[in-house]
Amino acid sequence: MIISASRRTDIPALYPEWFVNRLKAGEVLVPNPYNRKKIKRVFLSPETVDCIVFWTKNPTPMLPYLREIEDMGYEYYFQVTITDYEEDMEVNLADTSDVMASFLLMSERLGKERMDWRFDPLLLSEKYTIAYHLEQFELMCRWLAKATTRCIISFVDAYKDSPFRELTEDEILKLACGLSKIARSYNLPLYTCAEKINLERFGIGHSACIDKAKIRSLTGYRLDLKKDGVQRKECRCVESVDIGMYHTCIHGCRYCYATGSQENARNKYEQHDPDSPLLVGHVRGDEVITERAAVSGRDIQISLFDLPEMYTGF
């Protein structure tokens, strides 16, 4: 079982103490996004949790807890979004230079293979032009390219009530061409996330953010997991369990699909209790709580190719 923490909210930046408390307790309660009275109890243990994937725009608050997470026997890696937008687009985020400093520190300590850099979503406006993105991306690559094994990009989606338009194919191709040239100059592999368009002509591949091959390289074991059917068709991630809640992130990013009203998010954030099994609030008593099967996806069958070289020479 892969734990996603989380596509729905920024757990490392906003709720790190709660997350570690849930690992200690061995379980977490996750409400249905569309019906608060339906709750899943997810059991957490190093035996059933194959890997934790952290999604964040500021990993710094999680730093003091990493040793504790490791001592409990959990494997993990980070998807860290560091963009070139300013406060008009990302209202309550930490300073970009501070986040990059944390990224570099964590890469040195954890290993660059545990630190993915996300430069997304890419949107265009009078201020945030193609030239602007290329210039800022090059500046960031100077700092981050050697501290990660890949950079993941995506292009903004015009979801319901989104204030931003989708990019044209020509705009995507111009961005892809420019970004790939810069990435190549820093020997930084570049990938897209859940995009239909094929950019292989620019050396940009399709990625899986929750990546079975990456997890195997980190943990040393295979995973018998299927593609995540809950995600978009173009998403290549394997199945995972997301323990976050929508509308609980207070970063205020204008392009965010997971948070609507900032007032609503702030109200939920103020209801947070790090000792509660729920991310927000407490169980009221009128909920129906069912248990989610917690099964490791580790493939314990040994193939011929997994045997040491000394046993494969016959």
C-alpha positions as CSV (number, residue, x, y, z in Angstrom):
1,M,0.0,0.0,0.0
2,I,1.3,3.4,-1.0
3,I,0.3,6.4,1.2
4,S,-0.2,9.6,-0.7
5,A,0.2,12.6,1.7
6,S,-1.3,14.3,-0.2
7,R,-2.7,15.4,-3.5
8,R,-5.6,17.0,-1.6
9,T,-3.7,19.2,0.8
10,D,-0.1,20.1,1.9
11,I,0.4,17.8,4.9
12,P,4.2,18.3,5.2
13,A,3.9,22.1,5.3
14,L,0.7,22.4,7.4
15,Y,0.0,19.2,9.3
16,P,3.4,17.4,10.0
17,E,2.8,16.7,13.7
18,W,-0.6,15.2,13.0
19,F,0.8,12.9,10.3
20,V,3.5,11.6,12.6
21,N,0.9,11.1,15.4
22,R,-1.1,9.0,12.9
23,L,1.9,6.8,12.2
24,K,2.4,6.3,15.9
25,A,-1.2,5.5,16.4
26,G,-1.1,3.0,13.5
27,E,-4.3,4.3,11.8
28,V,-5.9,7.3,10.3
29,L,-9.6,8.2,9.6
30,V,-10.2,9.6,6.1
31,P,-13.7,11.0,5.3
32,N,-15.3,10.5,1.9
33,P,-14.7,13.8,0.0
34,Y,-18.4,14.0,-0.9
35,N,-20.0,12.7,2.3
36,R,-18.4,13.4,5.7
37,K,-20.5,10.7,7.3
38,K,-18.7,8.0,5.4
39,I,-15.3,7.4,6.8
40,K,-12.6,4.9,6.0
41,R,-10.2,3.7,8.7
42,V,-6.8,3.2,7.1
43,F,-4.3,1.1,9.1
44,L,-0.8,2.2,9.0
45,S,2.2,0.0,9.7
46,P,5.7,-0.4,8.2
47,E,4.6,-4.0,7.2
48,T,1.7,-2.8,5.1
49,V,2.8,0.7,4.0
50,D,5.3,0.1,1.2
51,C,6.2,3.8,0.7
52,I,4.9,7.3,1.6
53,V,4.8,9.9,-1.1
54,F,4.8,13.4,0.3
55,W,3.5,16.3,-1.9
56,T,4.4,19.8,-0.7
57,K,5.3,23.3,-1.5
58,N,7.3,23.7,1.7
59,P,9.0,20.6,3.2
60,T,10.7,22.6,6.0
61,P,8.1,21.9,8.7
62,M,8.5,18.2,8.1
63,L,12.3,18.2,8.7
64,P,12.2,17.7,12.4
65,Y,10.1,14.5,12.1
66,L,12.0,12.7,9.3
67,R,14.3,10.8,11.7
68,E,11.3,9.6,13.7
69,I,9.6,8.4,10.5
70,E,12.7,6.6,9.5
71,D,13.2,5.0,12.9
72,M,9.6,3.6,12.7
73,G,10.6,1.8,9.6
74,Y,8.8,3.8,6.9
75,E,10.1,4.5,3.4
76,Y,9.3,7.8,1.7
77,Y,10.2,10.4,-0.9
78,F,9.1,13.9,-1.7
79,Q,7.4,15.7,-4.6
80,V,8.3,19.3,-3.9
81,T,6.6,22.0,-6.0
82,I,8.9,25.1,-6.5
83,T,7.5,27.5,-9.0
84,D,8.5,30.9,-10.3
85,Y,5.2,32.7,-9.3
86,E,5.0,35.6,-6.9
87,E,2.6,36.6,-4.2
88,D,-0.1,37.6,-6.7
89,M,-0.4,33.9,-7.6
90,E,0.7,32.1,-4.4
91,V,-0.5,34.2,-1.5
92,N,0.7,32.5,1.6
93,L,3.7,30.5,0.6
94,A,7.2,30.6,2.1
95,D,9.8,32.5,0.3
96,T,11.1,30.6,-2.7
97,S,14.7,31.0,-1.7
98,D,14.0,29.4,1.7
99,V,12.2,26.5,0.1
100,M,15.1,25.9,-2.3
101,A,17.5,26.0,0.6
102,S,15.4,23.3,2.4
103,F,15.3,21.3,-0.8
104,L,19.1,21.4,-1.0
105,L,19.5,20.5,2.6
106,M,17.1,17.5,2.4
107,S,18.7,16.3,-0.8
108,E,22.1,16.3,0.8
109,R,20.8,14.4,3.8
110,L,18.3,12.0,2.2
111,G,19.8,11.6,-1.2
112,K,18.7,13.3,-4.4
113,E,16.7,10.3,-5.5
114,R,14.2,11.0,-2.7
115,M,13.7,14.6,-3.8
116,D,11.6,15.3,-7.0
117,W,11.3,18.8,-8.2
118,R,7.9,19.9,-9.6
119,F,7.8,23.0,-11.8
120,D,4.1,23.2,-12.2
121,P,1.5,24.1,-13.3
122,L,2.7,26.3,-16.1
123,L,0.2,29.0,-17.0
124,L,0.5,32.1,-19.2
125,S,-0.6,35.7,-18.6
126,E,0.6,39.2,-19.4
127,K,3.1,38.9,-16.5
128,Y,4.0,35.2,-16.7
129,T,5.1,34.9,-20.3
130,I,7.0,32.1,-22.0
131,A,10.2,34.2,-21.8
132,Y,9.6,34.8,-18.0
133,H,9.2,31.0,-17.3
134,L,12.3,30.1,-19.3
135,E,14.4,32.8,-17.5
136,Q,13.2,31.8,-14.1
137,F,13.6,28.0,-14.8
138,E,17.2,28.5,-15.8
139,L,17.9,30.4,-12.6
140,M,16.3,27.6,-10.5
141,C,18.2,24.9,-12.4
142,R,21.5,26.5,-11.3
143,W,20.5,25.7,-7.7
144,L,18.3,22.6,-7.9
145,A,19.5,20.5,-10.9
146,K,22.2,18.6,-9.0
147,A,19.9,18.0,-6.0
148,T,17.4,15.9,-7.8
149,T,17.1,13.1,-10.3
150,R,14.2,14.7,-12.3
151,C,12.0,17.7,-12.8
152,I,8.3,17.2,-13.5
153,I,6.2,19.8,-15.4
154,S,2.6,20.2,-16.3
155,F,0.3,22.7,-17.9
156,V,-2.6,24.4,-16.2
157,D,-6.0,22.8,-16.7
158,A,-9.1,24.8,-17.2
159,Y,-11.2,23.0,-14.5
160,K,-14.6,24.3,-13.4
161,D,-14.4,27.9,-12.1
162,S,-10.7,28.1,-13.0
163,P,-9.6,31.7,-13.7
164,F,-7.0,30.5,-16.2
165,R,-7.2,29.3,-19.8
166,E,-5.5,26.2,-21.1
167,L,-2.4,26.7,-23.2
168,T,-2.6,26.3,-26.9
169,E,-0.5,23.5,-28.5
170,D,1.8,26.1,-30.0
171,E,2.4,27.7,-26.6
172,I,3.1,24.2,-25.1
173,L,5.6,23.4,-27.8
174,K,7.5,26.6,-27.4
175,L,7.6,26.1,-23.6
176,A,8.7,22.5,-24.0
177,C,11.4,23.4,-26.5
178,G,12.9,26.1,-24.2
179,L,12.6,24.2,-21.0
180,S,14.2,21.0,-22.5
181,K,17.2,23.0,-23.8
182,I,17.8,24.4,-20.4
183,A,17.3,21.1,-18.6
184,R,19.7,19.3,-21.0
185,S,22.3,21.9,-20.3
186,Y,22.1,21.0,-16.6
187,N,21.8,17.2,-17.3
188,L,18.4,17.3,-15.6
189,P,15.8,14.7,-16.9
190,L,12.5,16.4,-17.6
191,Y,9.1,14.8,-17.5
192,T,5.4,15.7,-17.9
193,C,2.6,14.8,-15.4
194,A,-0.7,13.5,-16.7
195,E,-0.4,15.3,-20.1
196,K,-1.9,14.0,-23.3
197,I,0.6,15.7,-25.6
198,N,3.7,13.8,-26.6
199,L,6.8,15.9,-26.1
200,E,9.4,13.1,-26.7
201,R,10.8,15.1,-29.6
202,F,12.2,17.5,-27.0
203,G,13.5,14.7,-24.8
204,I,10.6,15.1,-22.4
205,G,9.0,11.8,-21.2
206,H,5.8,11.0,-19.4
207,S,6.3,10.4,-15.7
208,A,4.5,8.6,-13.0
209,C,4.7,10.7,-9.8
210,I,3.8,7.7,-7.7
211,D,6.2,5.6,-9.6
212,K,6.5,1.9,-9.1
213,A,10.0,1.7,-10.6
214,K,11.2,4.6,-8.4
215,I,9.8,3.0,-5.3
216,R,11.5,-0.3,-6.1
217,S,14.9,1.5,-6.6
218,L,14.4,3.2,-3.1
219,T,13.1,0.2,-1.2
220,G,14.7,-2.8,-3.0
221,Y,11.5,-4.7,-3.6
222,R,9.1,-5.1,-6.4
223,L,5.5,-3.9,-6.1
224,D,2.5,-5.8,-7.5
225,L,0.4,-2.7,-8.0
226,K,-1.9,-1.6,-10.8
227,K,-2.4,1.8,-12.4
228,D,-4.5,4.1,-10.3
229,G,-7.9,4.1,-11.8
230,V,-9.1,7.0,-9.7
231,Q,-6.8,9.4,-11.4
232,R,-7.1,11.0,-14.9
233,K,-6.7,8.7,-17.9
234,E,-3.3,10.2,-18.7
235,C,-1.9,9.8,-15.2
236,R,0.6,7.0,-15.0
237,C,0.7,6.7,-11.2
238,V,0.1,3.4,-9.5
239,E,-2.7,3.0,-7.0
240,S,-2.3,4.7,-3.6
241,V,-4.4,5.8,-0.6
242,D,-4.7,9.5,-0.2
243,I,-5.1,10.5,3.5
244,G,-5.7,14.2,2.9
245,M,-8.8,16.3,2.8
246,Y,-9.8,18.9,0.2
247,H,-10.3,22.5,1.1
248,T,-7.8,22.4,4.0
249,C,-4.8,24.1,2.4
250,I,-4.2,27.7,3.3
251,H,-1.4,28.5,0.8
252,G,-3.9,30.5,-1.3
253,C,-2.6,29.4,-4.8
254,R,-4.9,30.8,-7.3
255,Y,-4.6,27.9,-9.7
256,C,-5.3,25.2,-7.1
257,Y,-8.0,22.6,-7.9
258,A,-8.0,21.2,-4.3
259,T,-9.1,24.3,-2.4
260,G,-12.0,26.6,-3.1
261,S,-12.8,29.4,-0.7
262,Q,-9.8,30.5,1.3
263,E,-12.1,31.5,4.1
264,N,-13.4,27.9,4.1
265,A,-9.9,26.5,4.2
266,R,-8.9,28.8,7.0
267,N,-11.9,27.8,9.0
268,K,-11.0,24.1,8.5
269,Y,-7.4,24.8,9.4
270,E,-8.5,26.3,12.7
271,Q,-10.5,23.2,13.5
272,H,-7.4,21.0,13.2
273,D,-6.3,19.0,16.2
274,P,-2.9,17.2,15.8
275,D,-4.1,14.5,18.2
276,S,-7.4,13.8,16.3
277,P,-7.6,10.7,14.0
278,L,-9.2,13.1,11.5
279,L,-7.2,15.8,9.7
280,V,-10.0,18.3,10.6
281,G,-12.2,18.2,13.6
282,H,-13.3,15.1,15.5
283,V,-15.7,12.2,15.0
284,R,-19.2,13.4,15.8
285,G,-20.8,10.0,16.3
286,D,-23.2,10.0,13.3
287,E,-20.6,8.7,10.9
288,V,-20.3,5.2,9.4
289,I,-16.7,4.0,9.8
290,T,-15.5,1.1,7.6
291,E,-12.1,-0.4,7.5
292,R,-10.0,-0.3,4.3
293,A,-8.0,-3.4,3.6
294,A,-4.4,-2.6,4.3
295,V,-2.3,-5.0,2.2
296,S,1.3,-4.6,1.2
297,G,1.9,-4.6,-2.6
298,R,5.3,-6.2,-2.2
299,D,5.9,-9.0,-4.7
300,I,7.8,-11.6,-2.7
301,Q,8.3,-13.9,-5.7
302,I,11.9,-14.0,-6.8
303,S,12.6,-14.0,-10.5
304,L,15.7,-15.2,-12.3
305,F,16.7,-11.6,-12.8
306,D,16.7,-10.9,-9.1
307,L,19.2,-13.6,-8.3
308,P,22.9,-12.6,-7.7
309,E,25.1,-12.9,-10.7
310,M,26.9,-16.0,-9.2
311,Y,23.6,-17.9,-9.5
312,T,22.7,-17.0,-13.1
313,G,25.6,-18.5,-14.9
314,F,24.2,-21.9,-15.7
